[in-house]
Amino acid sequence: MTELVVGLGDELFSVVRPWGELPPGMQLRDVSDVAVDSHDHVYVYQRGDPPIVVFDASGGYLRSLRPGFQKFVVLCVVLCGR
């Protein structure tokens, strides 16, 4: 597979594929946003179910959050976690 490199300003980042370990039967679909908090937890927001999946920095699955938590998590990541 060809390596994908993404640039942000003067920084270059290699995209790691596949990334993240999901529980059996769960998959990511139509990911629309990704955020990282101050503990290096990676929040993946998708248009599938569950809408928010949380990983540790190495891609290990931590938990998923159901629709009622969406607004809280997005607000907390933006205001508290960066």
PDB file of N, CA, C and O in Angstrom:
ATOM      1  N   MET A   1       0.850  -1.180   0.000  1.00  0.00           N
ATOM      2  CA  MET A   1       0.000   0.000   0.000  1.00  0.00           C
ATOM      3  C   MET A   1       0.895   1.243   0.000  1.00  0.00           C
ATOM      4  O   MET A   1       1.913   1.269   0.692  1.00  0.00           O
ATOM      5  N   THR A   2       0.537   2.241  -0.747  1.00  0.00           N
ATOM      6  CA  THR A   2       1.281   3.488  -0.829  1.00  0.00           C
ATOM      7  C   THR A   2       1.109   4.272   0.464  1.00  0.00           C
ATOM      8  O   THR A   2       0.002   4.385   0.991  1.00  0.00           O
ATOM      9  N   GLU A   3       2.223   4.818   0.973  1.00  0.00           N
ATOM     10  CA  GLU A   3       2.162   5.599   2.202  1.00  0.00           C
ATOM     11  C   GLU A   3       1.458   6.929   1.939  1.00  0.00           C
ATOM     12  O   GLU A   3       1.725   7.597   0.940  1.00  0.00           O
ATOM     13  N   LEU A   4       0.563   7.300   2.842  1.00  0.00           N
ATOM     14  CA  LEU A   4      -0.150   8.572   2.756  1.00  0.00           C
ATOM     15  C   LEU A   4       0.440   9.513   3.793  1.00  0.00           C
ATOM     16  O   LEU A   4       0.496   9.184   4.978  1.00  0.00           O
ATOM     17  N   VAL A   5       0.880  10.678   3.349  1.00  0.00           N
ATOM     18  CA  VAL A   5       1.460  11.682   4.233  1.00  0.00           C
ATOM     19  C   VAL A   5       0.605  12.940   4.146  1.00  0.00           C
ATOM     20  O   VAL A   5       0.259  13.400   3.059  1.00  0.00           O
ATOM     21  N   VAL A   6       0.271  13.486   5.314  1.00  0.00           N
ATOM     22  CA  VAL A   6      -0.575  14.675   5.397  1.00  0.00           C
ATOM     23  C   VAL A   6       0.255  15.805   5.984  1.00  0.00           C
ATOM     24  O   VAL A   6       0.992  15.596   6.948  1.00  0.00           O
ATOM     25  N   GLY A   7       0.144  17.005   5.413  1.00  0.00           N
ATOM     26  CA  GLY A   7       0.877  18.155   5.911  1.00  0.00           C
ATOM     27  C   GLY A   7      -0.033  19.125   6.642  1.00  0.00           C
ATOM     28  O   GLY A   7      -1.167  19.373   6.231  1.00  0.00           O
ATOM     29  N   LEU A   8       0.489  19.671   7.737  1.00  0.00           N
ATOM     30  CA  LEU A   8      -0.216  20.697   8.492  1.00  0.00           C
ATOM     31  C   LEU A   8       0.822  21.752   8.848  1.00  0.00           C
ATOM     32  O   LEU A   8       1.626  21.554   9.759  1.00  0.00           O
ATOM     33  N   GLY A   9       0.808  22.869   8.133  1.00  0.00           N
ATOM     34  CA  GLY A   9       1.856  23.871   8.304  1.00  0.00           C
ATOM     35  C   GLY A   9       3.177  23.284   7.859  1.00  0.00           C
ATOM     36  O   GLY A   9       3.284  22.758   6.750  1.00  0.00           O
ATOM     37  N   ASP A  10       4.184  23.367   8.713  1.00  0.00           N
ATOM     38  CA  ASP A  10       5.499  22.813   8.401  1.00  0.00           C
ATOM     39  C   ASP A  10       5.626  21.345   8.822  1.00  0.00           C
ATOM     40  O   ASP A  10       6.642  20.710   8.539  1.00  0.00           O
ATOM     41  N   GLU A  11       4.616  20.806   9.488  1.00  0.00           N
ATOM     42  CA  GLU A  11       4.656  19.437  10.004  1.00  0.00           C
ATOM     43  C   GLU A  11       4.123  18.440   8.983  1.00  0.00           C
ATOM     44  O   GLU A  11       3.179  18.743   8.253  1.00  0.00           O
ATOM     45  N   LEU A  12       4.719  17.259   8.927  1.00  0.00           N
ATOM     46  CA  LEU A  12       4.246  16.166   8.088  1.00  0.00           C
ATOM     47  C   LEU A  12       3.893  14.983   8.978  1.00  0.00           C
ATOM     48  O   LEU A  12       4.618  14.665   9.921  1.00  0.00           O
ATOM     49  N   PHE A  13       2.772  14.332   8.672  1.00  0.00           N
ATOM     50  CA  PHE A  13       2.295  13.203   9.458  1.00  0.00           C
ATOM     51  C   PHE A  13       2.000  12.036   8.531  1.00  0.00           C
ATOM     52  O   PHE A  13       1.385  12.212   7.480  1.00  0.00           O
ATOM     53  N   SER A  14       2.440  10.842   8.921  1.00  0.00           N
ATOM     54  CA  SER A  14       2.114   9.631   8.168  1.00  0.00           C
ATOM     55  C   SER A  14       0.793   9.079   8.668  1.00  0.00           C
ATOM     56  O   SER A  14       0.564   8.999   9.875  1.00  0.00           O
ATOM     57  N   VAL A  15      -0.061   8.703   7.760  1.00  0.00           N
ATOM     58  CA  VAL A  15      -1.353   8.112   8.110  1.00  0.00           C
ATOM     59  C   VAL A  15      -1.137   6.613   8.308  1.00  0.00           C
ATOM     60  O   VAL A  15      -0.582   5.937   7.442  1.00  0.00           O
ATOM     61  N   VAL A  16      -1.579   6.104   9.451  1.00  0.00           N
ATOM     62  CA  VAL A  16      -1.433   4.687   9.773  1.00  0.00           C
ATOM     63  C   VAL A  16      -2.749   3.984   9.476  1.00  0.00           C
ATOM     64  O   VAL A  16      -3.790   4.320  10.039  1.00  0.00           O
ATOM     65  N   ARG A  17      -2.686   2.990   8.570  1.00  0.00           N
ATOM     66  CA  ARG A  17      -3.885   2.234   8.220  1.00  0.00           C
ATOM     67  C   ARG A  17      -3.590   0.760   8.337  1.00  0.00           C
ATOM     68  O   ARG A  17      -2.518   0.348   7.894  1.00  0.00           O
ATOM     69  N   PRO A  18      -4.422  -0.043   8.878  1.00  0.00           N
ATOM     70  CA  PRO A  18      -5.585   0.354   9.676  1.00  0.00           C
ATOM     71  C   PRO A  18      -5.127   0.841  11.043  1.00  0.00           C
ATOM     72  O   PRO A  18      -4.042   0.485  11.503  1.00  0.00           O
ATOM     73  N   TRP A  19      -5.935   1.635  11.677  1.00  0.00           N
ATOM     74  CA  TRP A  19      -5.625   2.148  13.005  1.00  0.00           C
ATOM     75  C   TRP A  19      -6.828   1.899  13.900  1.00  0.00           C
ATOM     76  O   TRP A  19      -7.968   2.103  13.483  1.00  0.00           O
ATOM     77  N   GLY A  20      -6.583   1.467  15.106  1.00  0.00           N
ATOM     78  CA  GLY A  20      -7.641   1.271  16.085  1.00  0.00           C
ATOM     79  C   GLY A  20      -8.164  -0.153  16.116  1.00  0.00           C
ATOM     80  O   GLY A  20      -8.371  -0.789  15.083  1.00  0.00           O
ATOM     81  N   GLU A  21      -8.369  -0.627  17.328  1.00  0.00           N
ATOM     82  CA  GLU A  21      -8.931  -1.960  17.560  1.00  0.00           C
ATOM     83  C   GLU A  21     -10.372  -1.791  18.039  1.00  0.00           C
ATOM     84  O   GLU A  21     -10.626  -1.146  19.056  1.00  0.00           O
ATOM     85  N   LEU A  22     -11.297  -2.368  17.307  1.00  0.00           N
ATOM     86  CA  LEU A  22     -12.715  -2.288  17.673  1.00  0.00           C
ATOM     87  C   LEU A  22     -13.197  -3.625  18.208  1.00  0.00           C
ATOM     88  O   LEU A  22     -12.664  -4.669  17.833  1.00  0.00           O
ATOM     89  N   PRO A  23     -14.208  -3.610  19.088  1.00  0.00           N
ATOM     90  CA  PRO A  23     -14.802  -4.864  19.546  1.00  0.00           C
ATOM     91  C   PRO A  23     -15.440  -5.608  18.370  1.00  0.00           C
ATOM     92  O   PRO A  23     -15.816  -4.986  17.376  1.00  0.00           O
ATOM     93  N   PRO A  24     -15.562  -6.931  18.475  1.00  0.00           N
ATOM     94  CA  PRO A  24     -16.203  -7.699  17.402  1.00  0.00           C
ATOM     95  C   PRO A  24     -17.589  -7.143  17.070  1.00  0.00           C
ATOM     96  O   PRO A  24     -18.379  -6.837  17.962  1.00  0.00           O
ATOM     97  N   GLY A  25     -17.862  -7.021  15.795  1.00  0.00           N
ATOM     98  CA  GLY A  25     -19.166  -6.539  15.337  1.00  0.00           C
ATOM     99  C   GLY A  25     -19.287  -5.035  15.212  1.00  0.00           C
ATOM    100  O   GLY A  25     -20.236  -4.550  14.596  1.00  0.00           O
ATOM    101  N   MET A  26     -18.357  -4.278  15.778  1.00  0.00           N
ATOM    102  CA  MET A  26     -18.409  -2.817  15.680  1.00  0.00           C
ATOM    103  C   MET A  26     -17.519  -2.373  14.526  1.00  0.00           C
ATOM    104  O   MET A  26     -16.457  -2.950  14.291  1.00  0.00           O
ATOM    105  N   GLN A  27     -17.959  -1.350  13.814  1.00  0.00           N
ATOM    106  CA  GLN A  27     -17.134  -0.783  12.757  1.00  0.00           C
ATOM    107  C   GLN A  27     -17.314   0.721  12.687  1.00  0.00           C
ATOM    108  O   GLN A  27     -18.335   1.257  13.117  1.00  0.00           O
ATOM    109  N   LEU A  28     -16.321   1.390  12.145  1.00  0.00           N
ATOM    110  CA  LEU A  28     -16.415   2.833  11.931  1.00  0.00           C
ATOM    111  C   LEU A  28     -16.918   3.062  10.518  1.00  0.00           C
ATOM    112  O   LEU A  28     -16.456   2.439   9.563  1.00  0.00           O
ATOM    113  N   ARG A  29     -17.886   3.983  10.409  1.00  0.00           N
ATOM    114  CA  ARG A  29     -18.430   4.327   9.093  1.00  0.00           C
ATOM    115  C   ARG A  29     -18.697   5.818   9.047  1.00  0.00           C
ATOM    116  O   ARG A  29     -19.210   6.401  10.002  1.00  0.00           O
ATOM    117  N   ASP A  30     -18.351   6.419   7.944  1.00  0.00           N
ATOM    118  CA  ASP A  30     -18.623   7.843   7.721  1.00  0.00           C
ATOM    119  C   ASP A  30     -18.121   8.707   8.874  1.00  0.00           C
ATOM    120  O   ASP A  30     -18.893   9.446   9.485  1.00  0.00           O
ATOM    121  N   VAL A  31     -16.840   8.612   9.166  1.00  0.00           N
ATOM    122  CA  VAL A  31     -16.239   9.424  10.226  1.00  0.00           C
ATOM    123  C   VAL A  31     -16.205  10.873   9.758  1.00  0.00           C
ATOM    124  O   VAL A  31     -15.719  11.174   8.668  1.00  0.00           O
ATOM    125  N   SER A  32     -16.733  11.774  10.602  1.00  0.00           N
ATOM    126  CA  SER A  32     -16.796  13.179  10.213  1.00  0.00           C
ATOM    127  C   SER A  32     -15.872  14.069  11.029  1.00  0.00           C
ATOM    128  O   SER A  32     -15.612  15.205  10.632  1.00  0.00           O
ATOM    129  N   ASP A  33     -15.366  13.578  12.168  1.00  0.00           N
ATOM    130  CA  ASP A  33     -14.491  14.422  12.978  1.00  0.00           C
ATOM    131  C   ASP A  33     -13.698  13.555  13.942  1.00  0.00           C
ATOM    132  O   ASP A  33     -14.132  12.470  14.329  1.00  0.00           O
ATOM    133  N   VAL A  34     -12.533  14.049  14.321  1.00  0.00           N
ATOM    134  CA  VAL A  34     -11.672  13.376  15.284  1.00  0.00           C
ATOM    135  C   VAL A  34     -11.106  14.447  16.204  1.00  0.00           C
ATOM    136  O   VAL A  34     -10.715  15.520  15.745  1.00  0.00           O
ATOM    137  N   ALA A  35     -11.061  14.161  17.505  1.00  0.00           N
ATOM    138  CA  ALA A  35     -10.480  15.101  18.474  1.00  0.00           C
ATOM    139  C   ALA A  35      -9.634  14.308  19.466  1.00  0.00           C
ATOM    140  O   ALA A  35      -9.866  13.118  19.679  1.00  0.00           O
ATOM    141  N   VAL A  36      -8.652  14.978  20.069  1.00  0.00           N
ATOM    142  CA  VAL A  36      -7.789  14.358  21.066  1.00  0.00           C
ATOM    143  C   VAL A  36      -7.838  15.220  22.321  1.00  0.00           C
ATOM    144  O   VAL A  36      -7.700  16.441  22.248  1.00  0.00           O
ATOM    145  N   ASP A  37      -8.036  14.570  23.492  1.00  0.00           N
ATOM    146  CA  ASP A  37      -8.094  15.338  24.736  1.00  0.00           C
ATOM    147  C   ASP A  37      -6.723  15.395  25.406  1.00  0.00           C
ATOM    148  O   ASP A  37      -5.739  14.903  24.854  1.00  0.00           O
ATOM    149  N   SER A  38      -6.657  15.986  26.577  1.00  0.00           N
ATOM    150  CA  SER A  38      -5.384  16.185  27.275  1.00  0.00           C
ATOM    151  C   SER A  38      -4.774  14.879  27.787  1.00  0.00           C
ATOM    152  O   SER A  38      -3.612  14.860  28.194  1.00  0.00           O
ATOM    153  N   HIS A  39      -5.542  13.794  27.771  1.00  0.00           N
ATOM    154  CA  HIS A  39      -5.048  12.474  28.180  1.00  0.00           C
ATOM    155  C   HIS A  39      -4.681  11.627  26.961  1.00  0.00           C
ATOM    156  O   HIS A  39      -4.436  10.427  27.086  1.00  0.00           O
ATOM    157  N   ASP A  40      -4.644  12.249  25.794  1.00  0.00           N
ATOM    158  CA  ASP A  40      -4.368  11.575  24.517  1.00  0.00           C
ATOM    159  C   ASP A  40      -5.428  10.544  24.147  1.00  0.00           C
ATOM    160  O   ASP A  40      -5.147   9.610  23.396  1.00  0.00           O
ATOM    161  N   HIS A  41      -6.639  10.704  24.666  1.00  0.00           N
ATOM    162  CA  HIS A  41      -7.753   9.868  24.224  1.00  0.00           C
ATOM    163  C   HIS A  41      -8.246  10.427  22.901  1.00  0.00           C
ATOM    164  O   HIS A  41      -8.398  11.638  22.744  1.00  0.00           O
ATOM    165  N   VAL A  42      -8.492   9.540  21.961  1.00  0.00           N
ATOM    166  CA  VAL A  42      -8.912   9.933  20.617  1.00  0.00           C
ATOM    167  C   VAL A  42     -10.417   9.703  20.501  1.00  0.00           C
ATOM    168  O   VAL A  42     -10.885   8.573  20.641  1.00  0.00           O
ATOM    169  N   TYR A  43     -11.174  10.768  20.245  1.00  0.00           N
ATOM    170  CA  TYR A  43     -12.625  10.714  20.093  1.00  0.00           C
ATOM    171  C   TYR A  43     -12.946  10.735  18.605  1.00  0.00           C
ATOM    172  O   TYR A  43     -12.623  11.694  17.904  1.00  0.00           O
ATOM    173  N   VAL A  44     -13.582   9.671  18.131  1.00  0.00           N
ATOM    174  CA  VAL A  44     -13.948   9.568  16.725  1.00  0.00           C
ATOM    175  C   VAL A  44     -15.465   9.722  16.627  1.00  0.00           C
ATOM    176  O   VAL A  44     -16.219   8.936  17.201  1.00  0.00           O
ATOM    177  N   TYR A  45     -15.894  10.738  15.899  1.00  0.00           N
ATOM    178  CA  TYR A  45     -17.316  11.014  15.714  1.00  0.00           C
ATOM    179  C   TYR A  45     -17.713  10.475  14.347  1.00  0.00           C
ATOM    180  O   TYR A  45     -17.127  10.836  13.326  1.00  0.00           O
ATOM    181  N   GLN A  46     -18.717   9.607  14.343  1.00  0.00           N
ATOM    182  CA  GLN A  46     -19.161   9.003  13.085  1.00  0.00           C
ATOM    183  C   GLN A  46     -20.669   9.130  12.932  1.00  0.00           C
ATOM    184  O   GLN A  46     -21.385   9.406  13.894  1.00  0.00           O
ATOM    185  N   ARG A  47     -21.128   8.929  11.728  1.00  0.00           N
ATOM    186  CA  ARG A  47     -22.560   8.989  11.452  1.00  0.00           C
ATOM    187  C   ARG A  47     -23.219   7.625  11.613  1.00  0.00           C
ATOM    188  O   ARG A  47     -24.380   7.441  11.247  1.00  0.00           O
ATOM    189  N   GLY A  48     -22.473   6.669  12.162  1.00  0.00           N
ATOM    190  CA  GLY A  48     -23.003   5.335  12.426  1.00  0.00           C
ATOM    191  C   GLY A  48     -23.346   5.188  13.899  1.00  0.00           C
ATOM    192  O   GLY A  48     -23.427   6.172  14.635  1.00  0.00           O
ATOM    193  N   ASP A  49     -23.545   3.952  14.313  1.00  0.00           N
ATOM    194  CA  ASP A  49     -23.873   3.662  15.698  1.00  0.00           C
ATOM    195  C   ASP A  49     -22.777   2.784  16.276  1.00  0.00           C
ATOM    196  O   ASP A  49     -22.496   1.728  15.710  1.00  0.00           O
ATOM    197  N   PRO A  50     -22.160   3.162  17.351  1.00  0.00           N
ATOM    198  CA  PRO A  50     -22.382   4.330  18.191  1.00  0.00           C
ATOM    199  C   PRO A  50     -21.774   5.583  17.559  1.00  0.00           C
ATOM    200  O   PRO A  50     -20.807   5.486  16.804  1.00  0.00           O
ATOM    201  N   PRO A  51     -22.326   6.746  17.857  1.00  0.00           N
ATOM    202  CA  PRO A  51     -21.857   7.969  17.207  1.00  0.00           C
ATOM    203  C   PRO A  51     -20.466   8.423  17.642  1.00  0.00           C
ATOM    204  O   PRO A  51     -19.772   9.083  16.869  1.00  0.00           O
ATOM    205  N   ILE A  52     -20.040   8.082  18.868  1.00  0.00           N
ATOM    206  CA  ILE A  52     -18.721   8.481  19.352  1.00  0.00           C
ATOM    207  C   ILE A  52     -18.003   7.243  19.878  1.00  0.00           C
ATOM    208  O   ILE A  52     -18.523   6.517  20.725  1.00  0.00           O
ATOM    209  N   VAL A  53     -16.796   7.020  19.359  1.00  0.00           N
ATOM    210  CA  VAL A  53     -15.962   5.908  19.799  1.00  0.00           C
ATOM    211  C   VAL A  53     -14.673   6.502  20.350  1.00  0.00           C
ATOM    212  O   VAL A  53     -14.073   7.381  19.731  1.00  0.00           O
ATOM    213  N   VAL A  54     -14.246   6.017  21.522  1.00  0.00           N
ATOM    214  CA  VAL A  54     -13.077   6.575  22.194  1.00  0.00           C
ATOM    215  C   VAL A  54     -11.964   5.520  22.230  1.00  0.00           C
ATOM    216  O   VAL A  54     -12.184   4.371  22.613  1.00  0.00           O
ATOM    217  N   PHE A  55     -10.759   5.949  21.816  1.00  0.00           N
ATOM    218  CA  PHE A  55      -9.588   5.085  21.803  1.00  0.00           C
ATOM    219  C   PHE A  55      -8.501   5.691  22.672  1.00  0.00           C
ATOM    220  O   PHE A  55      -8.511   6.893  22.938  1.00  0.00           O
ATOM    221  N   ASP A  56      -7.554   4.853  23.121  1.00  0.00           N
ATOM    222  CA  ASP A  56      -6.358   5.404  23.753  1.00  0.00           C
ATOM    223  C   ASP A  56      -5.388   5.822  22.640  1.00  0.00           C
ATOM    224  O   ASP A  56      -5.683   5.646  21.458  1.00  0.00           O
ATOM    225  N   ALA A  57      -4.246   6.370  23.017  1.00  0.00           N
ATOM    226  CA  ALA A  57      -3.312   6.911  22.032  1.00  0.00           C
ATOM    227  C   ALA A  57      -2.759   5.845  21.081  1.00  0.00           C
ATOM    228  O   ALA A  57      -2.342   6.166  19.968  1.00  0.00           O
ATOM    229  N   SER A  58      -2.755   4.595  21.508  1.00  0.00           N
ATOM    230  CA  SER A  58      -2.233   3.505  20.672  1.00  0.00           C
ATOM    231  C   SER A  58      -3.306   2.865  19.801  1.00  0.00           C
ATOM    232  O   SER A  58      -3.016   1.962  19.016  1.00  0.00           O
ATOM    233  N   GLY A  59      -4.546   3.331  19.936  1.00  0.00           N
ATOM    234  CA  GLY A  59      -5.634   2.772  19.138  1.00  0.00           C
ATOM    235  C   GLY A  59      -6.431   1.701  19.838  1.00  0.00           C
ATOM    236  O   GLY A  59      -7.282   1.060  19.221  1.00  0.00           O
ATOM    237  N   GLY A  60      -6.171   1.493  21.117  1.00  0.00           N
ATOM    238  CA  GLY A  60      -6.956   0.528  21.886  1.00  0.00           C
ATOM    239  C   GLY A  60      -8.333   1.088  22.202  1.00  0.00           C
ATOM    240  O   GLY A  60      -8.463   2.237  22.625  1.00  0.00           O
ATOM    241  N   TYR A  61      -9.355   0.277  21.996  1.00  0.00           N
ATOM    242  CA  TYR A  61     -10.735   0.702  22.258  1.00  0.00           C
ATOM    243  C   TYR A  61     -10.921   0.935  23.751  1.00  0.00           C
ATOM    244  O   TYR A  61     -10.561   0.079  24.559  1.00  0.00           O
ATOM    245  N   LEU A  62     -11.475   2.079  24.126  1.00  0.00           N
ATOM    246  CA  LEU A  62     -11.795   2.382  25.520  1.00  0.00           C
ATOM    247  C   LEU A  62     -13.284   2.278  25.792  1.00  0.00           C
ATOM    248  O   LEU A  62     -13.708   1.614  26.738  1.00  0.00           O
ATOM    249  N   ARG A  63     -14.074   2.938  24.957  1.00  0.00           N
ATOM    250  CA  ARG A  63     -15.531   2.938  25.174  1.00  0.00           C
ATOM    251  C   ARG A  63     -16.214   3.607  23.991  1.00  0.00           C
ATOM    252  O   ARG A  63     -15.566   4.194  23.125  1.00  0.00           O
ATOM    253  N   SER A  64     -17.521   3.505  23.977  1.00  0.00           N
ATOM    254  CA  SER A  64     -18.309   4.247  22.996  1.00  0.00           C
ATOM    255  C   SER A  64     -19.371   5.018  23.749  1.00  0.00           C
ATOM    256  O   SER A  64     -19.789   4.620  24.836  1.00  0.00           O
ATOM    257  N   LEU A  65     -19.801   6.117  23.170  1.00  0.00           N
ATOM    258  CA  LEU A  65     -20.786   6.984  23.803  1.00  0.00           C
ATOM    259  C   LEU A  65     -22.016   7.067  22.921  1.00  0.00           C
ATOM    260  O   LEU A  65     -21.918   7.208  21.702  1.00  0.00           O
ATOM    261  N   ARG A  66     -23.143   6.978  23.539  1.00  0.00           N
ATOM    262  CA  ARG A  66     -24.426   6.997  22.831  1.00  0.00           C
ATOM    263  C   ARG A  66     -24.875   8.430  22.548  1.00  0.00           C
ATOM    264  O   ARG A  66     -24.262   9.372  23.049  1.00  0.00           O
ATOM    265  N   PRO A  67     -25.930   8.611  21.756  1.00  0.00           N
ATOM    266  CA  PRO A  67     -26.345   9.954  21.316  1.00  0.00           C
ATOM    267  C   PRO A  67     -26.513  10.998  22.411  1.00  0.00           C
ATOM    268  O   PRO A  67     -26.227  12.168  22.158  1.00  0.00           O
ATOM    269  N   GLY A  68     -26.953  10.648  23.595  1.00  0.00           N
ATOM    270  CA  GLY A  68     -27.163  11.630  24.656  1.00  0.00           C
ATOM    271  C   GLY A  68     -25.886  12.319  25.115  1.00  0.00           C
ATOM    272  O   GLY A  68     -25.941  13.398  25.706  1.00  0.00           O
ATOM    273  N   PHE A  69     -24.740  11.706  24.847  1.00  0.00           N
ATOM    274  CA  PHE A  69     -23.470  12.264  25.294  1.00  0.00           C
ATOM    275  C   PHE A  69     -22.785  13.124  24.239  1.00  0.00           C
ATOM    276  O   PHE A  69     -21.771  13.753  24.539  1.00  0.00           O
ATOM    277  N   GLN A  70     -23.296  13.172  23.033  1.00  0.00           N
ATOM    278  CA  GLN A  70     -22.608  13.851  21.935  1.00  0.00           C
ATOM    279  C   GLN A  70     -22.264  15.299  22.243  1.00  0.00           C
ATOM    280  O   GLN A  70     -21.100  15.688  22.153  1.00  0.00           O
ATOM    281  N   LYS A  71     -23.239  16.087  22.598  1.00  0.00           N
ATOM    282  CA  LYS A  71     -23.000  17.513  22.805  1.00  0.00           C
ATOM    283  C   LYS A  71     -22.051  17.752  23.966  1.00  0.00           C
ATOM    284  O   LYS A  71     -21.192  18.631  23.896  1.00  0.00           O
ATOM    285  N   PHE A  72     -22.198  16.976  25.036  1.00  0.00           N
ATOM    286  CA  PHE A  72     -21.316  17.127  26.189  1.00  0.00           C
ATOM    287  C   PHE A  72     -19.875  16.823  25.817  1.00  0.00           C
ATOM    288  O   PHE A  72     -18.975  17.591  26.158  1.00  0.00           O
ATOM    289  N   VAL A  73     -19.641  15.717  25.126  1.00  0.00           N
ATOM    290  CA  VAL A  73     -18.277  15.316  24.784  1.00  0.00           C
ATOM    291  C   VAL A  73     -17.632  16.319  23.847  1.00  0.00           C
ATOM    292  O   VAL A  73     -16.478  16.695  24.050  1.00  0.00           O
ATOM    293  N   VAL A  74     -18.350  16.757  22.832  1.00  0.00           N
ATOM    294  CA  VAL A  74     -17.791  17.732  21.898  1.00  0.00           C
ATOM    295  C   VAL A  74     -17.444  19.013  22.639  1.00  0.00           C
ATOM    296  O   VAL A  74     -16.364  19.563  22.427  1.00  0.00           O
ATOM    297  N   LEU A  75     -18.313  19.496  23.486  1.00  0.00           N
ATOM    298  CA  LEU A  75     -18.056  20.708  24.253  1.00  0.00           C
ATOM    299  C   LEU A  75     -16.871  20.508  25.192  1.00  0.00           C
ATOM    300  O   LEU A  75     -16.011  21.384  25.292  1.00  0.00           O
ATOM    301  N   CYS A  76     -16.813  19.375  25.878  1.00  0.00           N
ATOM    302  CA  CYS A  76     -15.731  19.113  26.820  1.00  0.00           C
ATOM    303  C   CYS A  76     -14.386  18.994  26.103  1.00  0.00           C
ATOM    304  O   CYS A  76     -13.385  19.521  26.588  1.00  0.00           O
ATOM    305  N   VAL A  77     -14.348  18.325  24.983  1.00  0.00           N
ATOM    306  CA  VAL A  77     -13.090  18.188  24.236  1.00  0.00           C
ATOM    307  C   VAL A  77     -12.608  19.549  23.774  1.00  0.00           C
ATOM    308  O   VAL A  77     -11.413  19.838  23.833  1.00  0.00           O
ATOM    309  N   VAL A  78     -13.518  20.381  23.316  1.00  0.00           N
ATOM    310  CA  VAL A  78     -13.137  21.704  22.825  1.00  0.00           C
ATOM    311  C   VAL A  78     -12.691  22.604  23.974  1.00  0.00           C
ATOM    312  O   VAL A  78     -11.673  23.285  23.853  1.00  0.00           O
ATOM    313  N   LEU A  79     -13.427  22.624  25.086  1.00  0.00           N
ATOM    314  CA  LEU A  79     -13.142  23.559  26.163  1.00  0.00           C
ATOM    315  C   LEU A  79     -12.169  23.024  27.212  1.00  0.00           C
ATOM    316  O   LEU A  79     -11.364  23.785  27.750  1.00  0.00           O
ATOM    317  N   CYS A  80     -12.231  21.733  27.508  1.00  0.00           N
ATOM    318  CA  CYS A  80     -11.461  21.186  28.634  1.00  0.00           C
ATOM    319  C   CYS A  80     -10.220  20.424  28.209  1.00  0.00           C
ATOM    320  O   CYS A  80      -9.199  20.455  28.896  1.00  0.00           O
ATOM    321  N   GLY A  81     -10.307  19.744  27.082  1.00  0.00           N
ATOM    322  CA  GLY A  81      -9.304  18.747  26.795  1.00  0.00           C
ATOM    323  C   GLY A  81      -8.132  19.164  25.950  1.00  0.00           C
ATOM    324  O   GLY A  81      -7.142  18.434  25.908  1.00  0.00           O
ATOM    325  N   ARG A  82      -8.177  20.247  25.300  1.00  0.00           N
ATOM    326  CA  ARG A  82      -7.091  20.572  24.375  1.00  0.00           C
ATOM    327  C   ARG A  82      -5.995  21.227  25.079  1.00  0.00           C
ATOM    328  O   ARG A  82      -4.988  21.577  24.464  1.00  0.00           O
TER     329      ARG A  82
END
